[in-house]
Amino acid sequence: ISLFFQIMGDIDDLSRFSHSLGVLCPHEAPAKTFRLSQAQIDDYNTNGFLVLDTPVLTDEQCDMLLRDYNHLLEPEKHPHPGFPSLLHEFHANQGGNPDAVLMHCLGQWRLTPSFHDVIFARGVVVPTSQLLRPGQETAVRFWHDQCFAKPAKHGGVVAWHQDYSYWQRTIPMCHMTVHVALDAQNEENGGLHFVPGSHRWHRDGKPLPITDRDFATMESIRGILTAEELDEFA
């Protein structure tokens, strides 16, 4: 995971700051507040995911990030001098279907202090340091961030997948995804779902193949699962 240094004219690229700017989390709780118990670590190793009991962000911090989301969702109304030049990718609607909209971008941590600081939040870094390497704590290196936004009623979908299928950056695997929901998620409004133990599914030691890159269908993975995997999937 690399930190990029780049200044483009008078645009301030916040990736040159490899520490929190103190904007999103000016008065963070001590690191021990966010430490995982051994039971939580065991659950993660067994299931392949962990839902934290302690919120990563307060409601006020989520609101700050949602305000900055306006630069991405409505750039004409909320212009930013670094948009889109500082982003690694930006798709106003990646699938292209106006009835299934999905905004997707990478690199927003370079744009605003709140997007920048969330990757340094102790609620993110402390648990990650306990989970990356089984049986030991380790330093955490940031690789990249990404934003998704799906409008109510006609939002796009992300197909069932293993993240490792997209990001085979370490062998053996030593990287992980931290998902931070800025809006409340539940079964009715499309919250994130996991299949316990599916991180161990593989094809000859490699992760499952990617079945949909166009954000068109959620269930395409069913076509490549074994009968045993389908039973667990159900």
C-alpha positions in Angstrom: 0.0 0.0 0.0 1.7 3.2 -1.1 1.3 6.8 0.0 1.5 9.2 -3.0 3.2 12.6 -2.9 2.0 14.9 -5.6 1.2 18.6 -5.9 -0.8 19.8 -8.8 -0.5 23.5 -9.2 -2.3 25.1 -6.3 -4.3 21.9 -5.4 -3.3 20.5 -2.1 -2.9 16.7 -2.3 -3.5 15.5 1.2 -1.8 12.2 0.6 1.5 13.9 1.4 0.4 13.9 5.0 1.1 10.4 6.4 -0.6 11.2 9.7 -4.0 12.3 10.9 -4.7 16.0 10.4 -6.8 16.1 13.5 -10.0 17.2 11.7 -12.2 14.1 11.8 -11.0 12.7 15.1 -9.5 15.6 17.1 -10.3 14.0 20.5 -9.9 10.2 20.0 -10.4 7.8 22.8 -7.2 5.9 23.9 -6.1 3.0 21.6 -7.1 0.4 24.2 -10.7 1.4 23.8 -10.7 -0.1 20.3 -8.7 -3.3 21.1 -10.4 -6.6 20.2 -10.9 -9.4 22.7 -9.5 -12.8 22.0 -13.0 -14.0 21.3 -13.4 -11.4 18.6 -10.1 -12.4 17.0 -11.1 -16.0 17.1 -14.5 -15.2 15.5 -12.7 -13.3 12.7 -10.3 -16.2 12.0 -13.2 -18.7 11.9 -15.8 -16.7 9.9 -13.6 -14.4 7.8 -15.2 -11.2 8.9 -16.0 -9.3 12.1 -18.7 -6.8 12.9 -17.3 -4.5 15.6 -19.3 -3.8 18.8 -17.7 -0.3 19.1 -18.6 2.2 16.4 -15.6 3.3 14.3 -17.1 6.8 14.0 -19.6 8.9 15.9 -22.8 10.2 14.3 -21.1 13.7 14.0 -18.1 12.2 12.2 -20.4 10.3 9.8 -22.2 13.6 9.1 -18.9 15.3 8.3 -18.0 12.6 5.8 -21.4 12.7 4.3 -21.1 16.4 3.7 -17.8 15.8 1.8 -19.6 13.1 -0.2 -21.4 16.0 -2.0 -18.1 16.7 -3.8 -18.5 13.2 -5.4 -22.2 13.0 -5.8 -23.0 16.5 -7.0 -19.7 18.0 -8.2 -21.4 20.7 -10.1 -23.2 22.0 -7.0 -20.3 21.3 -4.6 -17.1 21.8 -6.7 -13.7 20.8 -5.3 -10.4 22.0 -7.0 -9.0 18.5 -6.8 -12.0 16.8 -8.4 -11.6 14.6 -10.3 -7.8 15.1 -11.0 -6.7 13.7 -7.6 -8.9 10.6 -7.7 -7.4 7.4 -9.0 -10.8 6.4 -10.4 -14.2 8.1 -10.6 -17.4 6.6 -12.0 -20.6 8.6 -11.5 -22.6 5.5 -12.4 -20.2 2.6 -13.0 -22.8 0.2 -14.4 -24.2 2.8 -16.8 -27.8 1.8 -16.0 -29.9 4.8 -14.9 -32.2 2.5 -13.1 -29.4 1.0 -11.1 -27.0 3.8 -10.1 -23.7 3.1 -8.3 -21.2 5.9 -7.8 -17.7 4.4 -7.2 -14.4 6.1 -6.8 -10.9 5.6 -5.4 -8.5 8.1 -3.9 -10.9 10.4 -2.0 -8.5 10.6 0.9 -6.5 13.0 -1.2 -9.3 15.5 -1.4 -10.6 16.5 2.0 -9.4 16.3 5.6 -12.3 14.1 6.7 -11.7 11.5 4.0 -8.0 11.7 4.7 -8.3 11.2 8.5 -10.7 8.3 8.5 -7.9 5.9 7.4 -5.9 6.9 10.5 -8.8 6.6 12.9 -7.9 4.3 15.9 -11.1 2.5 15.5 -9.8 1.4 12.1 -6.1 0.9 12.7 -6.1 -0.8 16.1 -8.4 -3.7 15.2 -6.7 -4.1 11.9 -3.3 -4.4 13.5 -4.6 -7.3 15.6 -6.1 -9.2 12.7 -3.7 -9.0 9.8 -1.3 -11.7 11.0 -2.7 -14.5 13.0 -1.3 -14.7 16.5 0.6 -11.4 16.4 0.1 -7.7 16.1 1.7 -5.8 13.2 2.1 -2.4 11.7 -0.6 -1.3 9.3 0.1 0.1 5.9 -2.6 1.8 3.9 -3.1 0.6 0.3 -6.2 2.4 -1.0 -9.6 3.7 -0.2 -12.8 3.6 -2.1 -16.3 5.1 -1.9 -19.6 3.6 -2.9 -22.9 5.5 -3.0 -26.2 3.9 -4.0 -29.4 6.1 -4.2 -32.5 4.8 -2.5 -35.0 2.8 -4.6 -32.7 2.6 -7.7 -29.3 1.8 -6.4 -26.9 -0.5 -8.3 -25.6 -3.8 -6.9 -22.2 -5.3 -6.2 -22.1 -9.0 -7.0 -21.2 -11.5 -4.3 -17.4 -11.9 -4.4 -14.3 -12.5 -2.4 -12.2 -9.3 -2.1 -9.1 -11.3 -2.6 -10.3 -12.1 -6.1 -9.7 -8.4 -6.9 -6.7 -7.6 -4.7 -4.1 -10.4 -4.7 -1.4 -8.1 -3.4 0.1 -10.3 -0.7 0.9 -14.0 -0.7 0.1 -15.5 1.7 -2.8 -13.1 2.1 -2.0 -10.3 4.5 -4.3 -7.5 3.6 -7.9 -6.8 4.5 -10.9 -4.6 3.9 -12.4 -2.2 6.4 -16.1 -1.4 5.6 -17.4 1.8 7.3 -21.1 2.4 6.7 -22.0 6.1 6.9 -25.8 5.4 6.7 -27.5 2.9 9.0 -27.6 -0.6 7.3 -30.1 -3.4 7.8 -31.6 -6.2 5.8 -34.3 -4.1 4.3 -32.1 -1.3 2.9 -29.3 -3.4 1.4 -26.8 -3.8 4.2 -23.6 -5.7 3.6 -23.8 -9.5 3.9 -21.1 -12.2 4.4 -21.1 -16.0 4.1 -19.3 -17.3 7.2 -16.3 -19.3 6.3 -16.4 -18.4 2.6 -12.9 -16.9 2.8 -11.7 -20.5 2.7 -13.4 -21.2 -0.6 -10.8 -21.5 -3.4 -10.0 -23.0 -6.8 -6.7 -24.9 -6.7 -5.4 -22.5 -4.0 -6.5 -19.4 -5.8 -9.6 -17.2 -4.9 -12.9 -17.6 -6.7 -13.1 -16.1 -10.2 -14.8 -12.7 -10.6 -18.2 -13.2 -12.1 -19.4 -9.6 -12.7 -17.4 -6.5 -13.3 -20.3 -4.4 -14.5 -22.3 -4.1 -11.3 -25.2 -5.6 -13.2 -26.2 -8.8 -11.2 -25.7 -9.7 -7.6 -26.3 -13.5 -7.9 -23.9 -14.4 -10.7 -21.5 -16.2 -8.3 -24.0 -19.0 -8.0 -22.9 -20.2 -11.4 -19.4 -21.1 -10.3 -20.0 -22.5 -6.7 -19.8 -26.2 -5.9 -22.9 -28.0 -4.4 -21.3 -27.8 -0.9 -20.6 -24.0 -1.3 -24.1 -23.4 -2.5 -25.5 -25.1 0.6 -23.4 -22.8 2.8 -24.3 -19.8 0.6 -28.1 -20.4 1.1 
